[in-house]
Amino acid sequence: MSASSGSIAIIGAGSVGSAVAYSLLLRQVVADIILVDIDHNLCQAQVQDLSDATFLSNVRIRQGSVEDARKADIIIVTAGAKQKPGDTRLDLIDRNFKVLKSILQSLQPIRSDAILLIVANPVDILTHFAQGLSGLPKGQVLGSGTLLDSIRLTRILASKLKVADSSIHSFVIGEHGDSQCVAWSAATVQGTPLLKVLPLTEAEREEIATMTKMKADAIIRVKGFTSYGVAAVTARICEAIIFDHRQVLPLSHWQEEWDCCLSLPAVLGRGGIVSSFPLHLQDSELSFLSNSAEYLKKVISEYSKDL
Ligand SMILES: NC(=O)c1ccc[n+]([C@@H]2O[C@H](COP(=O)([O-])OP(=O)(O)OC[C@H]3O[C@@H](n4cnc5c(N)ncnc54)[C@H](O)[C@@H]3O)[C@@H](O)[C@H]2O)c1
């Protein structure tokens, strides 16, 4: 596979940003990757380290400024504070809202066809604010959302069923955080409803949903951060955009019905979110989703005055 001629800028060259660069490089998604960080020495060291891996692909990687990032096809934001053990993703809002605001101010004038991909947490709230602050059409601003949670869920289900992950379609929806929920009624194995081939009790479903939700906390408690999963997910999102895959992925994007950004399946292509993909949910799942939306909107309204 050869890389497309496009470019991707990653703002934030810490654990997540550097792992994203590494995934993009190995997958040869674009020919040029630009890393940007306010910590110039760290950024330079990450670029030097990553450049030792470019012999595997035809990808160029370099350190750049926000002005360079402006010209990229996709701009990924991984800059900001990360969770400390015991923190929720929402605990990061104060710091990361300010970081996002300053980055988006510096990115102006942004390329009118750029795709802005938010990975920093709390991802749904930052995606919501990025839509307003960037001036881009809402479909061009998205967050990695619950794609990572959905992949974690699928892994658990696949191991129970002893089938390949790719045979299962299962979605975590709502907030990438504590109020997320599993869309059990929409989960299928090769077209058959999952609960028909894997009849789980309510307690078992709750246990799987909790394991999915708490996986990041378990990792952070030991190694201090997560990076590989989110990096692989981010590379998958970028591939779908650059190569116009039209893949259906659970991503944080604008939801007219819920009046905020949260994750539901969406068709992803070259222009960003092509459309939301309808999920037929049960009343109990809709009520979870509604709680997730109410929770996010409450935080958004608190910060809206600081815009
Ligand atoms: N969405 C997901 O699924 C997911 C998964 C893991 C981590 N995250 C989030 O990703 C973010 C980054 O995590 P990390 O582990 O890489 O943290 P990190 O501390 O290793 O890296 C963050 C980097 O951002 C840089 N930075 C801060 N302000 C900046 C600015 N204004 N401009 C440019 N760079 C700036 C810092 O210098 C640092 O290098 C966190 O918010 C974390 O919660 C999201």
The ligand as an ORCA input file, in Angstrom:
! r2SCAN-3c Opt
* xyz 0 1
  N     -10.263      9.990     23.142
  C      -9.627      8.939     23.634
  O     -10.053      7.787     23.459
  C      -8.357      9.169     24.438
  C      -7.565      8.091     24.859
  C      -6.397      8.364     25.583
  C      -6.067      9.676     25.916
  N      -6.881     10.686     25.492
  C      -6.583     12.090     25.821
  O      -5.538     12.586     25.011
  C      -4.948     13.724     25.657
  C      -3.435     13.588     25.617
  O      -3.003     12.499     26.410
  P      -1.431     12.114     26.507
  O      -1.356     10.878     27.305
  O      -0.822     12.192     25.167
  O      -0.904     13.350     27.374
  P       0.607     13.902     27.408
  O       0.714     14.750     28.619
  O       1.578     12.785     27.223
  O       0.691     14.826     26.100
  C      -0.017     16.004     25.956
  C       0.859     16.947     25.147
  O       0.109     18.126     24.818
  C       1.039     19.193     24.767
  N       0.342     20.484     24.807
  C      -0.303     21.059     25.863
  N      -0.827     22.254     25.488
  C      -0.508     22.431     24.158
  C      -0.761     23.451     23.207
  N      -1.439     24.569     23.535
  N      -0.277     23.301     21.949
  C       0.430     22.188     21.615
  N       0.698     21.179     22.472
  C       0.241     21.296     23.730
  C       1.947     18.937     25.968
  O       3.166     19.643     25.863
  C       2.120     17.414     25.909
  O       3.274     17.041     25.178
  C      -5.542     13.741     27.079
  O      -6.569     14.698     27.145
  C      -6.097     12.334     27.245
  O      -7.149     12.285     28.185
  C      -7.988     10.468     24.763
*
